[in-house]
Amino acid sequence: MPVARLKVWRGGDDGAYEDYEVEYEEGMVVLDVVHRLQATQTPDLAVRWNCKAGKCGSCSAEINGRPQLQCMQRMEQYPEDEVIQIAPLKTFPLIRDLVCDVSWNYKIAKTIPEFQLTAPDQDGNRRMAQIDIDRGQEFRKCIECYLCQDVCHVIRDHPDNKDDFAGPRFFVQLANVAMHPLDTNPRRDTVDHGFGLEYCNITKCCTDVCPEHIKITDNAIIPLKERRVDEFYDPLRIIGRKFFGKK
């Protein structure tokens, strides 16, 4: 039976990596090995998980320095002699071991405008073009693993930006509202939210780590930036607001 060599973060901010060796079987994922470690050697190891199917986003961690879901990384992809380093998400406050406090994200979520849909047609239905349905479907694939938030250097390297910058997960949520053809929120409300969209320099690091393969940068962030430019910097709109009071 092969043996996994793990280097796992233990403790709080003043903790350290500890080395472990854990036997594993064919077909196991990293989370399976962490559970076996917890069951056989370290019963006090704190790790968050739920579905083990890549759909809840709970088991997010940094594996060999890359934000990933532990349940989606098969052990067979690592050479047997490789040391697998497992660390908590760096961007959020550490509670203990592999568990972080991600509650900041919940506060940001409450500031996103809600859908305000148009009245239904006379037959009681609402109709959309298929292209708009497909676009919105992509945005709703998000499982809130917060890997995109973790890897975003705007908040990862500059925590003080959290007061002004919501991060890629919420740009996806905002785009879902702003680009919905049946939403009636004023256009300005969905582009001027104090979300710090201008901080993003579209490095696409968020897209690279998304386990749902959402094209966060191309399909959410860049279109939102374009809408913001149209709304606030289009000279014709500026003139209209100045002389005619048009929004």
C-alpha positions in Angstrom: 0.0 0.0 0.0 1.5 3.4 -1.0 2.3 6.0 1.7 1.5 9.7 1.4 4.0 12.1 2.8 2.1 15.1 4.1 3.1 18.5 5.5 0.0 19.9 7.2 -0.4 23.3 8.8 -1.3 22.9 12.5 -2.4 25.5 15.0 -3.2 29.2 14.5 -1.3 32.1 13.0 1.7 31.1 15.1 1.4 27.5 14.2 3.7 25.4 12.0 3.8 22.6 9.4 4.0 19.1 10.8 5.1 16.0 8.9 3.0 12.9 8.6 3.0 9.6 6.7 -0.4 8.1 5.8 -1.2 4.9 3.9 -3.7 5.4 1.1 -5.5 3.2 -1.5 -6.1 3.5 -5.1 -8.8 6.0 -6.0 -8.4 8.2 -2.9 -8.4 12.0 -3.0 -6.4 14.3 -0.8 -9.4 14.8 1.5 -9.6 11.0 2.0 -6.0 11.0 3.2 -6.6 13.9 5.5 -9.6 12.1 7.0 -7.5 9.0 7.5 -4.8 11.1 9.1 -7.5 12.6 11.4 -8.9 9.1 12.2 -5.6 7.4 12.9 -3.0 10.0 14.1 -4.5 13.4 14.8 -8.1 13.3 16.1 -7.9 17.0 16.9 -7.1 18.1 13.3 -9.6 20.8 12.2 -10.7 20.5 8.6 -13.9 21.7 7.0 -15.8 19.5 4.5 -19.3 18.5 3.5 -20.2 16.8 0.2 -16.9 15.4 -0.9 -18.2 15.7 -4.5 -16.8 19.1 -5.5 -20.1 20.9 -5.1 -20.2 22.5 -1.7 -16.9 24.3 -1.7 -16.2 23.5 2.0 -12.9 21.7 1.7 -11.0 24.6 0.1 -7.3 24.6 1.0 -3.9 25.4 -0.6 -2.3 22.3 -1.8 1.4 22.7 -2.7 0.7 26.4 -2.8 -2.3 26.3 -5.1 -5.9 27.0 -3.9 -7.8 23.8 -4.6 -10.7 21.6 -3.4 -9.2 18.7 -1.4 -11.9 16.4 -2.6 -11.1 17.0 -6.2 -7.4 16.2 -6.1 -6.7 12.5 -6.7 -3.6 11.1 -5.0 -2.5 9.3 -8.2 -1.6 12.7 -9.7 1.2 13.1 -7.1 4.5 11.1 -7.4 4.8 8.7 -4.4 8.0 10.4 -3.2 6.4 13.9 -3.4 5.7 15.8 -0.2 2.1 17.2 -0.3 1.9 20.4 1.6 -1.6 21.3 2.8 -2.3 24.8 4.1 -5.4 26.9 5.0 -6.6 29.6 2.6 -4.2 32.5 3.2 -6.6 35.4 2.4 -9.0 34.8 5.3 -8.4 34.9 9.1 -7.3 31.5 10.4 -9.3 29.7 13.0 -7.2 26.6 13.4 -5.3 24.1 11.3 -7.1 24.0 7.9 -10.2 26.0 8.9 -10.6 29.7 8.1 -13.2 32.3 8.9 -14.8 33.2 5.6 -17.7 35.2 7.2 -16.5 38.4 5.5 -17.8 37.0 2.2 -21.3 36.7 3.7 -21.3 40.4 4.7 -20.4 41.3 1.1 -23.1 39.1 -0.3 -25.8 41.1 1.5 -24.8 44.2 -0.4 -25.5 42.8 -3.8 -28.7 44.2 -5.4 -31.5 41.6 -5.6 -33.3 40.7 -8.8 -36.2 43.1 -9.6 -37.9 41.3 -12.4 -40.2 42.7 -15.0 -43.9 41.9 -14.8 -44.8 38.7 -16.5 -46.4 38.6 -19.9 -50.2 38.4 -20.3 -50.0 34.6 -20.2 -48.1 34.7 -16.8 -44.7 33.8 -18.3 -41.5 35.7 -18.7 -39.4 35.1 -21.8 -35.6 35.3 -22.4 -33.3 34.6 -25.3 -31.4 31.3 -25.0 -28.0 33.2 -25.1 -29.1 35.1 -22.0 -30.2 31.9 -20.3 -26.8 30.3 -21.0 -24.9 33.3 -19.7 -26.8 33.4 -16.4 -26.5 29.6 -16.0 -22.7 30.0 -16.0 -22.8 32.6 -13.2 -25.0 30.4 -11.1 -22.6 27.5 -11.2 -20.5 29.1 -8.4 -20.3 26.9 -5.4 -18.8 29.6 -3.1 -15.6 27.8 -2.4 -13.9 31.2 -2.3 -10.8 29.9 -4.1 -11.1 32.9 -6.5 -11.2 35.2 -3.5 -8.2 33.5 -1.9 -6.0 33.8 -5.0 -6.9 37.4 -5.9 -3.9 39.5 -5.1 -5.9 42.6 -4.5 -7.0 41.3 -1.2 -4.5 38.5 -0.7 -1.5 40.8 -0.6 -3.4 43.9 0.6 -5.9 43.0 3.3 -6.7 46.6 3.8 -8.5 46.6 0.5 -11.3 44.4 1.9 -13.2 47.6 2.9 -13.4 48.7 -0.7 -13.0 45.5 -2.9 -15.5 42.7 -3.0 -13.6 40.3 -5.1 -14.2 38.1 -8.1 -16.9 35.8 -6.5 -19.1 38.8 -6.0 -18.4 40.3 -9.4 -19.9 37.1 -10.7 -22.9 37.6 -8.5 -23.2 41.2 -9.5 -22.9 40.3 -13.2 -25.7 37.8 -12.8 -28.0 40.6 -11.8 -26.6 43.3 -14.1 -26.7 41.2 -17.2 -30.1 39.6 -16.7 -32.4 40.8 -19.5 -35.5 40.8 -17.2 -33.9 42.7 -14.3 -35.2 46.3 -13.7 -32.6 47.6 -11.3 -31.3 51.0 -12.4 -28.2 50.5 -14.5 -26.1 52.7 -12.2 -27.1 50.6 -9.2 -25.5 47.5 -10.7 -22.2 49.2 -11.7 -21.6 51.7 -8.9 -21.6 49.7 -5.8 -18.4 50.6 -4.0 -17.2 47.2 -4.9 -13.8 48.3 -6.1 -14.1 46.9 -9.6 -11.4 49.4 -10.7 -8.9 47.6 -8.4 -9.0 44.5 -10.6 -6.3 44.4 -13.3 -7.7 41.3 -15.0 -4.8 38.9 -14.4 -7.2 36.0 -14.7 -5.8 34.2 -11.6 -9.4 33.9 -10.3 -10.5 32.1 -13.5 -7.5 29.8 -13.3 -8.5 28.3 -10.0 -12.3 28.1 -10.4 -13.3 24.4 -10.0 -16.5 25.1 -11.9 -14.6 26.6 -14.9 -16.5 29.9 -14.8 -14.8 32.4 -17.0 -14.9 35.0 -14.3 -12.6 37.5 -15.9 -13.9 37.3 -19.5 -17.6 36.9 -18.9 -18.2 38.8 -15.6 -15.4 41.3 -14.7 -14.5 42.7 -18.1 -18.2 43.3 -19.2 -18.9 44.9 -15.8 -15.9 47.2 -16.4 -17.2 48.1 -19.8 -20.6 48.9 -18.4 -19.0 51.1 -15.7 -17.0 53.0 -18.3 -20.2 53.5 -20.4 -22.2 54.7 -17.5 -19.7 57.1 -15.8 -17.2 58.1 -18.5 -19.2 58.2 -21.7 -19.0 62.0 -22.7 -22.5 61.9 -24.2 -23.9 60.6 -20.9 -22.0 63.2 -18.9 -23.5 65.9 -21.1 -26.9 64.5 -20.8 -26.7 64.4 -17.0 -25.2 67.9 -16.8 -27.7 69.7 -19.1 -30.8 67.5 -19.1 -30.6 65.6 -15.8 -30.7 62.3 -17.6 -29.2 59.3 -15.8 
